Each structure stands twice: as C-alpha cells, then as structure tokens.
C-alpha cells in the first residue's frame, strides 16, 4: 500500500536548477549522473531547498565529484544525522563516461556545469551535467539583446492583433 505523500515534498521531477548555466556557458553535450547522498540530504532535496548557482563538477582521484553544491540541513532531523551542507558529493557514472569527461576537461579545457538536480521516475536523485565552454562578455550581451528583442516583438504582435 502506497504511503500518502507529504505536503511540499517532491517524489519525482526537478528539485533544483542552475538558471545561470545557459547564460554563462555554451552547453555542449549533457550527461545524467547519480549522487552519493545521506538520508537527511535526500529529504532536504525533496523539499526543493538545494542551490546549484555556485556548484561545479570536477575530478579527484580519478572520480567525478560535485563541489560547492549547497543542500541545507534537514531541520526536522536529529542532531546525530546532520551533515555538512557544502560537502563534496561523489557522482556515479560508468567508468567509460568518467574517462571521456575527464579527458575533455583536461584536453579541451571544458567545464562540467551542474544544470539541474531532479528525481527520476524511480525516485533516485540525479544531477544533469553539461560539458560547457565559457561565454565572453560580448556573447552575453548579444544573448540579452536577442532576448529583449524577442520580448518586444511578442509584445508588438500581441498589441497589434
């Protein structure tokens, strides 16, 4: 028998997004990775309180890790099960994928940017990583100008018709 869902908890779907990722970087290929989490971290993620704005993924000892991702402490938990909110979290990928990503980071100078944390249909926490190249300042200005033009064009068409 299925347990009733708690109010405000995410069973599947997006838990957190990095809204600046596509603005600051040109995203190439994306890959979905699992994360090693402890119990209270999962509960905190399900409440949608994670922050990816300053997070990045990198290599340590031949493995990929998620650094600087903030998952706040679960307030309802006991003091025994508390955790460090910004601790590095190990990413789970196939060995071949890890070697390819590490190779592209070192060889091409690309960056692994976490774009979103979500729960799949099985309820497992996953992080979507994008292999990214940094944008220059003039590229960002062009993106802002294009977005403003699209907004103005939509407003003109809406008022005209």
GROMACS elastic network, one bead per residue, 0.5 to 0.9 nm:
[ bonds ]
;  ai    aj funct       b0    kb
    2     5     6  0.87406   500
    5     8     6  0.86153   500
    5     9     6  0.72501   500
    5    10     6  0.87765   500
    5    11     6  0.80429   500
    6     9     6  0.57004   500
    6    10     6  0.87148   500
    7    10     6  0.88108   500
    8    46     6  0.81655   500
    8    47     6  0.61464   500
    8    48     6  0.83833   500
    9    43     6  0.81560   500
    9    45     6  0.86479   500
    9    46     6  0.50913   500
    9    48     6  0.75233   500
   10    13     6  0.67892   500
   10    14     6  0.79500   500
   10    15     6  0.70149   500
   10    45     6  0.80636   500
   10    47     6  0.62941   500
   10    48     6  0.71961   500
   10   119     6  0.78590   500
   11    46     6  0.68228   500
   11   119     6  0.68415   500
   11   120     6  0.85407   500
   11   121     6  0.82710   500
   11   122     6  0.88518   500
   11   123     6  0.60197   500
   12    15     6  0.83331   500
   12    46     6  0.85885   500
   12   118     6  0.70352   500
   12   120     6  0.55605   500
   12   121     6  0.58200   500
   12   122     6  0.77406   500
   12   123     6  0.57123   500
   12   124     6  0.82032   500
   12   125     6  0.87199   500
   13   117     6  0.87743   500
   13   118     6  0.53684   500
   13   119     6  0.51847   500
   13   120     6  0.65465   500
   13   121     6  0.79541   500
   13   123     6  0.88164   500
   14    17     6  0.73552   500
   14    48     6  0.82433   500
   14   116     6  0.71723   500
   14   117     6  0.61602   500
   14   119     6  0.64099   500
   14   120     6  0.87664   500
   15    45     6  0.62401   500
   15    46     6  0.65314   500
   15    47     6  0.76569   500
   15    49     6  0.75807   500
   15    50     6  0.72651   500
   15   116     6  0.75655   500
   15   117     6  0.55381   500
   15   119     6  0.71193   500
   15   125     6  0.88204   500
   16    45     6  0.80453   500
   16    48     6  0.62620   500
   16    49     6  0.73445   500
   16    50     6  0.58484   500
   16    51     6  0.65636   500
   16    52     6  0.70509   500
   16   115     6  0.85796   500
   16   116     6  0.55444   500
   16   117     6  0.51662   500
   16   118     6  0.68438   500
   17    20     6  0.89055   500
   17    21     6  0.89218   500
   17    50     6  0.86604   500
   17    51     6  0.76639   500
   17    52     6  0.65301   500
   17    53     6  0.81595   500
   17   114     6  0.84368   500
   17   115     6  0.58818   500
   17   117     6  0.64020   500
   17   118     6  0.85367   500
   18    21     6  0.56425   500
   18    22     6  0.83952   500
   18    51     6  0.76853   500
   18    52     6  0.52551   500
   18    53     6  0.54152   500
   18    54     6  0.86421   500
   18    55     6  0.86824   500
   18   113     6  0.88471   500
   18   114     6  0.70648   500
   18   116     6  0.58459   500
   18   117     6  0.87830   500
   19    22     6  0.69895   500
   19    23     6  0.77155   500
   19    52     6  0.86330   500
   19    53     6  0.74719   500
   19   115     6  0.76293   500
   19   116     6  0.87005   500
   20    23     6  0.50907   500
   20    24     6  0.59536   500
   20    25     6  0.82782   500
   20    53     6  0.70333   500
   20   115     6  0.87250   500
   21    24     6  0.54161   500
   21    25     6  0.58184   500
   21    26     6  0.83533   500
   21    27     6  0.80815   500
   21    53     6  0.80564   500
   21   113     6  0.70011   500
   21   114     6  0.78497   500
   21   115     6  0.62515   500
   21   130     6  0.87193   500
   21   132     6  0.87923   500
   22    25     6  0.53375   500
   22    26     6  0.64054   500
   22    27     6  0.66393   500
   22   115     6  0.83521   500
   23    26     6  0.77719   500
   23   135     6  0.80104   500
   23   140     6  0.67507   500
   23   143     6  0.77718   500
   23   144     6  0.89831   500
   24   133     6  0.87886   500
   24   134     6  0.62920   500
   24   135     6  0.57610   500
   24   136     6  0.83561   500
   24   140     6  0.72101   500
   25   111     6  0.89474   500
   25   113     6  0.85349   500
   25   132     6  0.57268   500
   25   133     6  0.54733   500
   25   135     6  0.51625   500
   25   136     6  0.88216   500
   26   131     6  0.84810   500
   26   132     6  0.54489   500
   26   133     6  0.52112   500
   26   134     6  0.62197   500
   26   135     6  0.63262   500
   27    30     6  0.76596   500
   27   113     6  0.85442   500
   27   130     6  0.57662   500
   27   131     6  0.58625   500
   27   133     6  0.66385   500
   27   134     6  0.87574   500
   28   130     6  0.65374   500
   28   131     6  0.53438   500
   28   132     6  0.57227   500
   28   133     6  0.77976   500
   29   129     6  0.85538   500
   29   130     6  0.59555   500
   29   131     6  0.55893   500
   29   132     6  0.79618   500
   30   115     6  0.89965   500
   30   128     6  0.67196   500
   30   129     6  0.55123   500
   30   131     6  0.61463   500
   30   132     6  0.89468   500
   31    97     6  0.87610   500
   31   127     6  0.84243   500
   31   128     6  0.58332   500
   31   129     6  0.53080   500
   31   130     6  0.65025   500
   31   131     6  0.82023   500
   32    93     6  0.81576   500
   32   126     6  0.64745   500
   32   127     6  0.57849   500
   32   129     6  0.61548   500
   32   130     6  0.88424   500
   33    91     6  0.60681   500
   33    92     6  0.55231   500
   33    93     6  0.56139   500
   33    94     6  0.89903   500
   33   125     6  0.88280   500
   33   126     6  0.55497   500
   33   127     6  0.53606   500
   33   128     6  0.64204   500
   33   129     6  0.73201   500
   34    90     6  0.84667   500
   34    91     6  0.56322   500
   34    93     6  0.68601   500
   34   124     6  0.77128   500
   34   125     6  0.63783   500
   34   127     6  0.62734   500
   34   128     6  0.89164   500
   35    65     6  0.87879   500
   35    66     6  0.84278   500
   35    89     6  0.66007   500
   35    90     6  0.58724   500
   35    92     6  0.57540   500
   35   124     6  0.88720   500
   35   125     6  0.66610   500
   35   126     6  0.62740   500
   35   127     6  0.71460   500
   36    89     6  0.61227   500
   36    90     6  0.55068   500
   36    91     6  0.65330   500
   36    92     6  0.73072   500
   36   125     6  0.89291   500
   37    40     6  0.83390   500
   37    41     6  0.60895   500
   37    42     6  0.66289   500
   37    89     6  0.71630   500
   37    90     6  0.83526   500
   37   125     6  0.86113   500
   38    41     6  0.54777   500
   38    42     6  0.66756   500
   38    81     6  0.86129   500
   38    83     6  0.81326   500
   39    42     6  0.53780   500
   39    43     6  0.66241   500
   39    44     6  0.88685   500
   39    81     6  0.80038   500
   40    43     6  0.50501   500
   40    44     6  0.61428   500
   40    45     6  0.85534   500
   40    73     6  0.71973   500
   40    74     6  0.56415   500
   40    77     6  0.69168   500
   40    81     6  0.69194   500
   40    82     6  0.71227   500
   40    83     6  0.77913   500
   41    44     6  0.50522   500
   41    45     6  0.60870   500
   41    46     6  0.85617   500
   41    71     6  0.65944   500
   41    72     6  0.77600   500
   41    73     6  0.71038   500
   41    74     6  0.69655   500
   41    82     6  0.88152   500
   41    83     6  0.77522   500
   41    85     6  0.84841   500
   42    46     6  0.61031   500
   42    47     6  0.87020   500
   42    74     6  0.89740   500
   42   125     6  0.76385   500
   43    46     6  0.50429   500
   43    47     6  0.64442   500
   43    48     6  0.89475   500
   43    74     6  0.67833   500
   44    47     6  0.52241   500
   44    48     6  0.67616   500
   44    49     6  0.61707   500
   44    50     6  0.74211   500
   44    71     6  0.67455   500
   44    72     6  0.66684   500
   44    73     6  0.67701   500
   44    74     6  0.53020   500
   44    75     6  0.84706   500
   45    48     6  0.50769   500
   45    49     6  0.58616   500
   45    50     6  0.59223   500
   45    71     6  0.68917   500
   45    72     6  0.85639   500
   45   117     6  0.85354   500
   45   118     6  0.87967   500
   45   125     6  0.83582   500
   46    49     6  0.77612   500
   46   119     6  0.84240   500
   47    50     6  0.85624   500
   48    51     6  0.89480   500
   49    70     6  0.85820   500
   49    71     6  0.65875   500
   49    72     6  0.67517   500
   50    69     6  0.74416   500
   50    70     6  0.56749   500
   50    72     6  0.67196   500
   50   117     6  0.83605   500
   51    54     6  0.77466   500
   51    55     6  0.79272   500
   51    69     6  0.61350   500
   51    70     6  0.51047   500
   51    71     6  0.65545   500
   51    72     6  0.86480   500
   52    55     6  0.50353   500
   52    56     6  0.81857   500
   52    68     6  0.79590   500
   52    69     6  0.54103   500
   52    70     6  0.67953   500
   52    71     6  0.89456   500
   52   114     6  0.69724   500
   52   115     6  0.75255   500
   52   116     6  0.74223   500
   52   117     6  0.83532   500
   53    56     6  0.88597   500
   53    68     6  0.89992   500
   53    69     6  0.78540   500
   53    70     6  0.88679   500
   53   114     6  0.88390   500
   54    67     6  0.87325   500
   54    68     6  0.62911   500
   54    69     6  0.68263   500
   54    70     6  0.85017   500
   55    66     6  0.70792   500
   55    67     6  0.57200   500
   55    70     6  0.78549   500
   55   113     6  0.73591   500
   55   114     6  0.66855   500
   56    65     6  0.85268   500
   56    66     6  0.59677   500
   56    67     6  0.54332   500
   56    68     6  0.66659   500
   56    69     6  0.75178   500
   56   111     6  0.80018   500
   56   112     6  0.63323   500
   56   113     6  0.52809   500
   56   114     6  0.60814   500
   57    64     6  0.67522   500
   57    65     6  0.55552   500
   57    67     6  0.58032   500
   57    68     6  0.87128   500
   57    91     6  0.86684   500
   57   111     6  0.77645   500
   57   112     6  0.52367   500
   57   113     6  0.61922   500
   57   114     6  0.68043   500
   57   129     6  0.79965   500
   58    63     6  0.82264   500
   58    64     6  0.55077   500
   58    65     6  0.55285   500
   58    66     6  0.66509   500
   58    67     6  0.74122   500
   58   102     6  0.80020   500
   58   105     6  0.83918   500
   58   111     6  0.80418   500
   58   112     6  0.67286   500
   59    62     6  0.61351   500
   59    63     6  0.54982   500
   59    65     6  0.61579   500
   59    66     6  0.89285   500
   59    98     6  0.89507   500
   59   102     6  0.67299   500
   59   105     6  0.88916   500
   60    63     6  0.54298   500
   60    64     6  0.62964   500
   60    65     6  0.68272   500
   61    64     6  0.83345   500
   62    98     6  0.80972   500
   62    99     6  0.81687   500
   62   102     6  0.81591   500
   63    90     6  0.76465   500
   63    91     6  0.77050   500
   63    92     6  0.86519   500
   63    93     6  0.89886   500
   63    95     6  0.87514   500
   63    98     6  0.69264   500
   63    99     6  0.87581   500
   63   102     6  0.86014   500
   64    89     6  0.88346   500
   64    90     6  0.63307   500
   64    91     6  0.55217   500
   64    92     6  0.76920   500
   64    93     6  0.82363   500
   64    98     6  0.68562   500
   64   101     6  0.88045   500
   64   102     6  0.80373   500
   65    88     6  0.62931   500
   65    89     6  0.55228   500
   65    91     6  0.52660   500
   65    92     6  0.87173   500
   66    69     6  0.67769   500
   66    87     6  0.86520   500
   66    88     6  0.55690   500
   66    89     6  0.50809   500
   66    90     6  0.62461   500
   66    91     6  0.65611   500
   66   114     6  0.80341   500
   67    70     6  0.88872   500
   67    86     6  0.73890   500
   67    87     6  0.70133   500
   67    89     6  0.67270   500
   67    90     6  0.89380   500
   68    85     6  0.87944   500
   68    86     6  0.52688   500
   68    87     6  0.68979   500
   68    88     6  0.67310   500
   69    85     6  0.78399   500
   69    86     6  0.56270   500
   69    87     6  0.75774   500
   69    88     6  0.76336   500
   69    89     6  0.83530   500
   70    84     6  0.89974   500
   70    85     6  0.53737   500
   70    87     6  0.79912   500
   71    74     6  0.87587   500
   71    84     6  0.84574   500
   71    85     6  0.50329   500
   71    86     6  0.67156   500
   71    87     6  0.88805   500
   72    75     6  0.86046   500
   72    83     6  0.87427   500
   72    84     6  0.82571   500
   72    85     6  0.51318   500
   72    86     6  0.81878   500
   73    76     6  0.89537   500
   73    77     6  0.83108   500
   73    82     6  0.65323   500
   73    83     6  0.66243   500
   73    84     6  0.76091   500
   73    85     6  0.61956   500
   74    77     6  0.56247   500
   74    78     6  0.86972   500
   74    82     6  0.74813   500
   74    83     6  0.88322   500
   75    78     6  0.81266   500
   77    80     6  0.82050   500
   77    81     6  0.67552   500
   77    82     6  0.72896   500
   78    81     6  0.57881   500
   78    82     6  0.70025   500
   79    82     6  0.54586   500
   80    83     6  0.89166   500
   83    86     6  0.89038   500
   83    87     6  0.81549   500
   84    87     6  0.54021   500
   86    89     6  0.87357   500
   91   127     6  0.83770   500
   92    98     6  0.88605   500
   93    96     6  0.81939   500
   93    97     6  0.63078   500
   93    98     6  0.62625   500
   94    97     6  0.52857   500
   94    98     6  0.63369   500
   94    99     6  0.88201   500
   95    98     6  0.50856   500
   95    99     6  0.62735   500
   95   100     6  0.87172   500
   96    99     6  0.52158   500
   96   100     6  0.62758   500
   96   101     6  0.87095   500
   97   100     6  0.51189   500
   97   101     6  0.61390   500
   97   102     6  0.85228   500
   98   101     6  0.52324   500
   98   102     6  0.60330   500
   98   103     6  0.84082   500
   99   102     6  0.51929   500
   99   103     6  0.59711   500
   99   104     6  0.86193   500
  100   103     6  0.50939   500
  100   104     6  0.62457   500
  100   105     6  0.86656   500
  101   104     6  0.51681   500
  101   105     6  0.61669   500
  101   106     6  0.87047   500
  101   112     6  0.81701   500
  101   131     6  0.79053   500
  102   105     6  0.50749   500
  102   106     6  0.62325   500
  102   107     6  0.83879   500
  103   106     6  0.53263   500
  103   107     6  0.57160   500
  103   108     6  0.78926   500
  104   107     6  0.51692   500
  104   108     6  0.52705   500
  104   109     6  0.69178   500
  104   110     6  0.63271   500
  104   111     6  0.85996   500
  104   131     6  0.83653   500
  105   108     6  0.58425   500
  105   109     6  0.50715   500
  105   111     6  0.60387   500
  105   112     6  0.75278   500
  105   131     6  0.82995   500
  106   109     6  0.55260   500
  106   110     6  0.74267   500
  107   110     6  0.80059   500
  109   133     6  0.78786   500
  110   131     6  0.64216   500
  110   132     6  0.56092   500
  110   133     6  0.53370   500
  110   134     6  0.80300   500
  111   130     6  0.80336   500
  111   131     6  0.58426   500
  111   132     6  0.50964   500
  111   133     6  0.62699   500
  111   134     6  0.79207   500
  112   129     6  0.61766   500
  112   130     6  0.56730   500
  112   132     6  0.60847   500
  112   133     6  0.88781   500
  113   128     6  0.84620   500
  113   129     6  0.55054   500
  113   130     6  0.51761   500
  113   131     6  0.65171   500
  113   132     6  0.65303   500
  114   117     6  0.78727   500
  114   127     6  0.66172   500
  114   128     6  0.58270   500
  114   130     6  0.62886   500
  115   127     6  0.73751   500
  115   128     6  0.54891   500
  115   129     6  0.57434   500
  115   130     6  0.65303   500
  116   126     6  0.83419   500
  116   127     6  0.57385   500
  116   128     6  0.53101   500
  116   129     6  0.75851   500
  117   125     6  0.69195   500
  117   126     6  0.56761   500
  117   128     6  0.63573   500
  118   123     6  0.89617   500
  118   124     6  0.81754   500
  118   125     6  0.57599   500
  118   126     6  0.54127   500
  118   127     6  0.63747   500
  118   128     6  0.79656   500
  119   122     6  0.75910   500
  119   123     6  0.52058   500
  119   124     6  0.52168   500
  119   126     6  0.59492   500
  119   127     6  0.86689   500
  120   123     6  0.52438   500
  120   124     6  0.55518   500
  120   125     6  0.67194   500
  120   126     6  0.70215   500
  121   124     6  0.75308   500
  135   138     6  0.81589   500
  135   139     6  0.59685   500
  135   140     6  0.67063   500
  136   139     6  0.52683   500
  136   140     6  0.65654   500
  136   141     6  0.89085   500
  137   140     6  0.51985   500
  137   141     6  0.63630   500
  137   142     6  0.87739   500
  138   142     6  0.61790   500
  138   143     6  0.86356   500
  139   142     6  0.51078   500
  139   143     6  0.62783   500
  139   144     6  0.87445   500
  140   143     6  0.50501   500
  140   144     6  0.62768   500
  140   145     6  0.86696   500
  141   144     6  0.50885   500
  141   145     6  0.61723   500
  141   146     6  0.86179   500
  142   145     6  0.50505   500
  142   146     6  0.61137   500
  142   147     6  0.85543   500
  143   146     6  0.51511   500
  143   147     6  0.61356   500
  143   148     6  0.85999   500
  144   147     6  0.51300   500
  144   148     6  0.61297   500
  144   149     6  0.85804   500
  145   148     6  0.51203   500
  145   149     6  0.61141   500
  145   150     6  0.86401   500
  146   149     6  0.50907   500
  146   150     6  0.62112   500
  146   151     6  0.86675   500
  147   150     6  0.51769   500
  147   151     6  0.62865   500
  147   152     6  0.87262   500
  148   151     6  0.50867   500
  148   152     6  0.61687   500
  148   153     6  0.85178   500
  149   152     6  0.50724   500
  149   153     6  0.59464   500
  149   154     6  0.84993   500
  150   153     6  0.50638   500
  150   154     6  0.61337   500
  150   155     6  0.85778   500
  151   154     6  0.52309   500
  151   155     6  0.62419   500
  151   156     6  0.87475   500
  152   155     6  0.50152   500
  152   156     6  0.61592   500
  152   157     6  0.86297   500
  153   156     6  0.51304   500
  153   157     6  0.61817   500
  153   158     6  0.85146   500
  154   157     6  0.51950   500
  154   158     6  0.60278   500
  154   159     6  0.86147   500
  155   158     6  0.51255   500
  155   159     6  0.61806   500
  155   160     6  0.85177   500
  156   159     6  0.52637   500
  156   160     6  0.59785   500
  156   161     6  0.86354   500
  157   160     6  0.51114   500
  157   161     6  0.61482   500
  158   161     6  0.56895   500
